[in-house]
Every structure is written in structure tokens, then in C-alpha cells.
């Protein structure tokens, strides 16, 4: 790392920074490598000879204050240089010829746990009211006092729940309604004051509290908020980190926080070329376009390999717009033995026809409601010997065609090639090892910071550490 890489973070006319940014960058890498906190990292700078050697410092160097790292990360985020360390490793790899060869990348994601605690509905709403009270107090202490006195509950300790028999469902839901009504009182009081709404912090706190009420409560005909039964998609789960979300890696594995997505070269020594962090509730495949867009044109792959999450029509269409092919299994839905699925039908988009396994051919049609597909007649299906396997319990078969059907057909044809299928089976798991290094060895399984932007910075610098391993092995092999 060179000081020139961080020139955009510092003014040329207001003096020079007391600490070379290249030194702070090395400290940051060592911190992620060891899992040390800011305080522990600076203690290592002062007392650990290994760190002094790596940083090129004298034995009696006393280190710096821990806030130097906080300010350095803030500069990186402010000037959008959170990827500078990762990009630096990739430039070195290019100079060493490690990025030559087939332009093909593998993409996948892994859970990244949030740094903030997950809150239940009561604590979410109470913390939301507390944030609103604090924002109003910063503008007008008197108005904040009047607002506080007009509320039913005390919000000095929003983490404490009001007294209630919480294990009894009826009592619990009545208390939740009272909590929501109290929040509504606070909302209406602030919404009636144009002077308070003019403040940005008050408006932001108001918006947050309104969203917290809206996600967990439904208003009945009498205007009383009642607890919503079920969990709405994308709900806020923490007032400390409002970007965290519930997520699932599988039907059994649930987590709270973010999803860390990565793209890696499909080479003998794989290198991570891009990372991104998204809320945990977002679909894996929706991050593929961001991984491609974050890479310079010269390094973008012609094809990506992925699992089923990257094989659906919308993801293929987004990558096709970027002139990137996708080799990934298609999500076929639940497959029942003996049943005939869409894959058994011959779809000819050029001719505009669909032929069923029994040999009946119909034209593709589009209805006024937007349905596009093939409608087989009752006469065709009634006496068909495949009726029981094709449309059990229904008088006829109807086949729905996606707007991305051409891409899905091309994908099925590619996977029907034994060589392509074997290539996908053998090479796609290579990225699992890199994700394991990111998450387990270098601590990216859990975000160290509050907020998506800082989590993305952590992911990018951790990815740089992962890339340094094959680069070091390549250099060692050259000098051997």
C-alpha cells in the first residue's frame, strides 16, 4: 500500500497527516488478520515486535491513539475508497500474470451476522419513541418535556418492558396495543408541529417510528393498532442498526444481519475480484449484478458460475444486459416423481409453439391479463395416456411461459451438455473455500460495525487478506 493510494482522503493545502495513511492501512489489515479491536491493535503496534517489523517501525515506537483507525475508516467511506486494499491486491495479481486465462468467475454468498442486538416488537417501538424524544429534545427541551408528560409509559430505559403477564397471549396483545397507541400519541404530537418537522433528525426519527408501527401492527376499523399476525418481509429488527434484516441460508438456518456476496476467478489459485454486502432478506441472485458492476471493464467475466439462486430468469436477464452468460442450475420448483414438469415439454419460441410429451402441439398465446403460455384443450388431455402424470385432477394442462423463457431454454441446453454440467459440478465449489476463509479465519462471519457501509468495508479488506495468500505463494514459487 502506498500513500498515493489515499491521496483523495487528504487535502493538499491544509498540511500533511501526522500518520502516513499507508501505515494505517497496514494496521487495518493486521487488525482484520488477528481479530483485534482498535485498542488491541494499537497495543500491538506499541508492544508486539512482529507488528513493528511488518510496519517498519522502530522498537521504541509508542504507536498511535485507537481513534486514528476510526477516523481512517471514516475517510475511506467518505471518499468511497473502501475497496482500495482489494483493488491493490488485484493490480498486483495482474502484474504477476495471475489473472490471465479464461475470463470466468464463480459467485456465491454467505451469512454475515449483524453487530447490533435483535429487538422484539416492544423494545423496537419503545426505542423508536425514545429516539423521537431525544431528537425533539435536541431542538426544543420544553416541547420534549411536554411530549414526554403526554405519554403513558416512561422511556428513560426503553429496553425495559412494561409490567405485564407476557406469557399469556391475551394480556400480551393488549399490552402491545397500549405500547403502539402510546407511540401513535408521540407521532401525532410531532406531526402537528411544523417547526419540529423542519429538523432533519426529528423527521428521520419520526419516519423510523412510523415504519416500526406499520410493520408490526394493523389498524382496525376503530383506529386501534392491533398486533399483525405473521412476519412482514423486510421488517426492521433493530433500532441500533436499521439496515439489519432477518435472513435464511436454508429452510432450517435463520440468521440476523447481512449477506456477504463474493465473486472469484475460476483459476488454479482463485482470487476474490468483488464483494458486496446486502440486507439478509434479499435474494442471493439479486446481488450478482452488483458484483459485476463493481469491477472494471477489463476484468469483467464473460461467464459466471453459481448455484440455483443465480439460475432464475430475472438474474440471467440482468447479467445478459451486461453481456455476461450464466452457468447455473435452474430452479425447477418441487419435483414429484412420475409427474411431468415444464422441462418435459418442447418449447419452440421461433415457431411460437409448445409440444407436450404425448405429441400434441399448440400455439403460444398471450391473454389480456398478461398470461403468456400454452393452453392444451380438454379434448387433447381427456383421452391422453399421460393425463394422470401431466394434469392430475384437472381437465386440461396449462403451461406458463416466463418473459425470460429464451434465456431459460438456452440454460437448459447448456446444462444438457455433459461437459458443461461436469465443469459446473467440479469448479463451482471452489468459492466455498474462499468464503470459509472470509468468514471463519478472518472474522467476516460477524460484522464488527453498525451499518451496511462499514460492513462492506470490512468485507472488502478481509477479501484483500484472502487474496494475499495466493499472491504470497506465487511470489515464493518465483523466488524458489
N, C-alpha and C positions, 0 to 999 in steps of 0.2 A: 504494500500500500504506500502511495506517495502523497505528500501534502497537496500536490496539484489536483489530485482526485477530489479534494474537498474545497477547492477554491471558491465555488459558488456559495459556500456556507459562511464566508467571512468577507468583511468589507476591505477593500484595498486602501481606503483613505483614512480609516479610523484606527490605525495601529495594527500590530500583528498579535495573534493569540499567544498567550503565555505558554500553552501546551501545544506542541505540534499535533495536528489532527491525525497524522499517520500513526503516532504513538497511541492516541486514544482508540483508534480503530483496532490496533493490535490488542490493546487491553480488552476491548469489547469481544474480540474473537476468543481470547483466552478465558474470558468470563463465561461465554457460552460453552466453551470446551469443558470447563470444570464445573459448571453449575453454580458458581459463586454469586453472591449478592453484590451490590455496588460496594458496600462497606468491606465485605470479604475480599473483593477484587483489589481494592486499594491497599488492604493489609498485605496481600500477596505481593503487590508492587514494592511495598516497603521492606518486606522481610523474606520473601521467597527468592532464593538465588536463581532458581530455574526461570522465574518470570523476569528477573533482571537481565539474564542472559538473552532471553527471547526478545526483550525490548531494547537491548543495547544500552542499559543504564549502568551507572557506577554502583559499586557495592554500598556506598553510603547514601544513595538516593532515597529520600524520605517519602516518595510517592506524592499523590495529589489528593484533593478532597473528593469524597464519593459523588458530590453533586456535579463534578466535572463530567461524569458519564451521563447523568440525567440531562444536562444541557447539551451534550454532544448528540444524544439520540433525538432531542427536540430539534436541533439544527438539521439533522438528516431528514426528519419528517417534514419540516417546514420547507425545505428545498427539494423534496422528492428524490432524495438520494438513498433511500432505504435499501436499494438493490446494488449499491456501488461495490460492496465486497463480492457479491455473487458475480457481477459482471467482470470484475477484475480477475477472478479465477477462470472465467470462460475465455477472456482475452489471452491469458497465459496458456490455456489449453489449445487455443487456436495457433499460437506461436509455436507450440510443441508438436503440432500436427495431430492432436488427439481428437479433433472434431472433423477430420477428413473422413470420407467414406459415405455410406448410404445415409441420405437425409431422412431419417425415420426416428420418431420419438415414441416413448411409452408414457401414458398418463394414468394417474390414479390419485386417490385421496385417502386421508387417514384422519381420525378424530383428533381435535386439539381442544382440551378442556379449558374452560374459562377460568380467569383468576378470581372472579367475584363469586360470592356465595349465591346459590339459587334461593329465591324467596317464594313463600306461598302467597296466596291471594291477599290475606290480611296484612302481612308485612309489606307487600308490594304497594297496596293502597295507602297504608299509613306512612310509609317512606315517601310516597308521592305527595301526600299532603304536607309532610314536613319540608320537602324541597320547595313547595309553593310558599309556605310560611316564611322560610328563610329568604327566598327571592323577594317577597314583598317587604320583609324587614330591611333588606339592603336598600330599598327605595324609600320606604316610609315606616319608621318604627311605630308610630301611632296607629297607622292603618293595620299593621301586622298585629298589634295588641288587640284591636277591635275584632279582627278576623279570628284570632285565637279564642277570645272570650265567647264568640258566637258559635263555637263548635262544641259538640257533645263530649268528645274524648280529649285526653291530654296527649300531646305529640312531642313532649320533651324526649321520650325514649320510644321512638317508633318501632323498634324491634320487639318491644313487649306487647303481647296480645292482651286485649281487654278480658276481664274475668268472664268466663262462660264455661258451660259443660260441653267442651269441644267434641267429646266422643259421641254425643247424642246428635243425630243428624238434624232434627227439627230445631234444636237450640242453636246448633252451629249455623244453619242457614239464616235464622233470624238475626244472629249477631252479624253475619256477613252483610245482610241488608242494611243494618244500622250503620256499619262502617262505610258502606257505599253511599248511604244518604248523607252522612257527615261530609264525605268528600264532595258530594254534589253541592252542599251548602258553601263549601270553600270555593268551588268553581264558579257558582253563580255570583258570589260576593265579588270576586275578582273580575269576572266578565262584565259587571256593571260599572267598572271604573276604567274609563278610557286612559286616565293618567297612568294607572298601573300597567295596563296592557301595552303602553308605549315602550315599556322597558323590555329589552330583548330577553333577559334572564327570566323575568316573570312570564313572558309569553311562552318561552320554552318549557318552563315548569308546568304551566297550565296545559300545554299540549300533551305533555307526558302523562299528567294525571288523567286527562280526558281519555287518552288511549288505554290507560290501565283499567279504568272503569268500563270502557267499551268492550275490552277483550274478555272480561270475566263475568259481566252482568248483562242481563236483558231487562229492559224497562217494560213493565206490564201496562195494562190499559189505564191504571190509576196513577201512572208516573212513578211507580215504586221500583227501584232496581232489584231484581231477583238474580240469584246466582245462576249463571249459564251452566247447564249440564253438558259435560264434554269439554274437550280442549280445542280451542281455535288454533288454526295453523299460524305459525309465525308470531306467537304471543311473546311479549316481553317477559323475561323470567328474573330480571334483576334490575333494580334502580341504580345500582352502582355501575354496572356495565350494561347499558340498554341495548347493545348490539348482540349480546349473547342470545342463543336460542336453544330449545330442545332439538336433539337430532337423533337419528338412528343409523348405525352402521349395518344392522341387520334387524330382523324381527325380534330378536332376543336382546340385542345390545343397544341400550339407550345411553346417551351422554348429553351433557350441557356445555355449550361453548361454541366452538367453530369447527369448520372443516378445512384442513390443510391439503391443498391440491398441488401436485408437482408434475413436471414433465422432465423426462430424462432421455438421453441419447441411447439408441439401441446399438451399442458398441461393446467391444470386449471389456473395456473399462468405462462403464456408464457414468455420465456426468449429468447433474441436475442443471437444466437450462432455464427453468422458470418455476416460480412458486406463487401461490395466491392463497388468501385466507378469506373464507366466506362464512356467514352465519350457518350454524349446524343444520338448520331446517332446509337449506337449499339443496337441490338435487346435484349429485356429483357431476353429471353431464353438463350442466349449465356453466361450469367453470372452465370448460375446455377452451372456449373462445378467448377467455382472458389470458390463459396460459400461452396461447398463440400470439395474441396481440401484444403481449409484453416483451416479445423477442424481436430483435432487429430483423429486417427483411432477409439478410444473407443467411440467417441461422434458422429461419422458419422451416419446419419439416414439410415434405411433400405428402407424408402419410403418418398417421398416429395409430398406435395400438392401444386398446383399452378393454375393459370388461363390459358386461352388459349395460352398465349405466351410461356408457358412451355410444351405445349402438342404436338408440332410437332415432326416429325421423328428424325431430327438431334439432338435435345435436349434429347430426350428419349435414343438415341443411346449413346450419351456422358455419360449420367448417368448410363446406363446399363453397360458400361465399368467399372464403379466404383461400380457395384453391388448395385445400387440404383434404386428402382422402382419409377414410376411417376403416380400419380393420378391427372389428369388434363383433361379438355375438349379438344377435338380435333378440330383444325381449319378446318372447312369443306368448307370454301370459301362461296361465296354468294349463299344462298339457295333461290330458286324460288319456290313458291307454285305450287304444281302439277307436278314439274319436278322430274325426277328420278336421284338421285345422286349416288355417289360411295357407299354410305352407304347402298343402296338398293340391291347391288349385293353380292352374296355369293362367297367369295374368299377362296379357299382351297389350301394353299401353299404346303401341304404334297402331295396332289394328282396332283398339278400343273394345276388346272382348275378354271374357273370362270363361275358362273351360273347367268344369268340375271333374273330379276323379272318375265319374261314370261316363264322361264324354259329352255332356250337354254344354253347349256354348250359348252365352247370352251377351248382349251388348252392355257396355258400361254406360250408366246413365247418371244424371245429376238432377236432384229434385229441387223444388223451390225452397225447401227448408235448409238446403246446403248439403244434404246427403249425397255422397258420391260413391257408387259401388255397382254391384251386380245383383239383380233380383231374379232368382230362378222361379219359374212358375209352379203352381200346385200340380199341374199335370206332369211336369218333369220329375218332381220329387215324390209324388204319391206312389208310383209303382217302381221306384228305383230300388235296386237290391242293396244300395248303400245307405238307405234312408235312416236306419237305426243308428248308424255311426256318424252320419252327416248332420241331421237335424232332428234328434230325438225329442218327441213331444211337441214338435212344431210342424205346421203343414207344408212349409217350404223353407229353403235356405236363402239367406240374405248375406251378402259379403260386403263389408265396408272397406273402402279404399282410402288410404291416408293421402293428404296433399303431398306427402314426400314419398309416395309409393315407388317412384322411379329409383330413388336412392336405396330404398329397402330391397327392391328387386336386384339391383346391382350388388348390394351387400350379400344377399343370399347366393348369388352366382359366385362371388369371390370366396365365400366360405365353403362352397361346394367343391372348390379346387383342393385336393388333398394337400398339396404343397403349402398353400396359403393357410389352411387350417392348422397344419403341423407347425408352421412358422409362428402363428399366434400362440399356440399352446406352449411352445418352448421358450419364447422370448418375453411374453408379457410379464411373467413373474419376476423378471429381473428388477423391476422397480420396487418390489416388495422389500428387498434388502436395503435399498436406499431410504425408503420410508421408515424402516426399522432403525436405521442409524439416526435419522432426523428425530424420531420420536423417543426412542429408548436411550440411545447413547448420548445425544446432545440436548436432551430435555425439551424438545418441541412437542411432546405429548401434552404438556400443560403450558398455557400462556403465562408469561411472567408479569404481564402488564394488563391494565384496563383498556379496552377498546380494540377495535379491529385493526386500525392503522399500526399500532405498536405491535400487535400480534403478527402482522405481516412483516414488520421489520425484523422481529425475532426469527421468523421462518426463513427470511432471505439470508440473514447472516449465519444461521445454522446450516443452510444449504451450502454456503461457501465453505464451511468446515468440512462437510461431506465431500466436496469436490477436491479439497486439498489432499485427501488421502490418495486417490489415483494419480494426481499430479506428482506427489512425492514419490510414489512407486515408479512412475515413468522417468523421473529425473535420476533416481537411484539406479535404474536399469541402464541409463545412458552413461553414467559415470563408472559403472562396474567394469 
